[in-house]
């Protein structure tokens, strides 16, 4: 039996928290010091809505770090590993952040809001503290704070129909990570074409936490013709799609090259940024591990391993499975994790040391192939 998570005042609740209770949420995790819904009691239906229809997710745990002021742009450039080019207002970017060792410490989405204001929509680590420390040490003229912003995701192939019904046909023209400031029944927000799935969708960056319940009801009503229902960042779909989960799939020495983010590392930039020298050294020396998929044998098993499963080749420990589940579309147990590069070639036969037994597995490319 898995113990229940205690709900109390110490951990922050989202503006949609009470609505998730009304919808019958059955499980939470914690993420960015907040409660994050992880299920509503019918995982098959939640998966089906994402793959074939439309789902709404409370993802307010994607907390925002606002950098505002004359030096905000310079601070952004110093913190991120990729070349941001012209940094066009209204067009977001995926921006890995590294420390001075070249270790990945977050992989947020950067939203340029204006010429002197930028939001980092962060994964699960304290980038607010990191940003303040860097800015203070460099004497930068920038204010760093968490704004009143709480994303609500609308995901799935029918998400674009729901969002266009709510806001107008212009949403169909947004590029991926594109965003626009707008209002819905007077509720302020940014609408962004984004979300943690490969099924398409949008995130509504609510800018008034007191109106979270109101926004939830509006989206739910608009989605009724399309069969909308509650869900959460979907564990199975993210595995199938090979989406990286910072903190779940990474550890304290993971670098961008190991997890397929090398294309977001620009060593050709003339300017300095945090981790640049270390990342150049890592590139030249080569990586020791690689983020891969696993096709895992045996009978279908429940979603999620409670611990990282060691992976062996013969008697040699070569890596781990960080997340696993039965995939209805791949028609196999699947997993993801880090493995030694010499065993990372797709087709390599390995052994996964699950809690109950050793299970044969095969290394796979990511994303997984989905049979027709």
Buried (B, 14 or more C-beta within 10 A) or exposed (E): EEEEEEEEEEEBBBBBBEBBEEBEBBBBBEBBEBBBBBBBEBBEBBBBBBBEBBBBBBBBBBBBBBBBBEBBBBBBBBBBBBBBEEBEBBBBBBBBBBBEBBBBBBBBBBBBBEEBBBBBBBBBBBBBEBBBEBBEEEEBEBBBEEBEBBBBBBBBBBBBBBBBBBBEEEBEEBEEBBBBBBEBEEBBBBBBBBBBBBBBBBBBBBBBEEBBBBBBEBBBEBBEEBBBBBBBBBBBBBBBBBBBBBBBBBBEEBBBBBBBBBEBBBBEBEEEBBBBBBBEEBBEEEBEBBBBBBBBEBEEBEBEBEEBBBBBBEEEEBBBBBBBBBBBBBEBBBBBBBBBBEBBEEEBEBBBBBEEEEBEBBBBEBBBEEEE
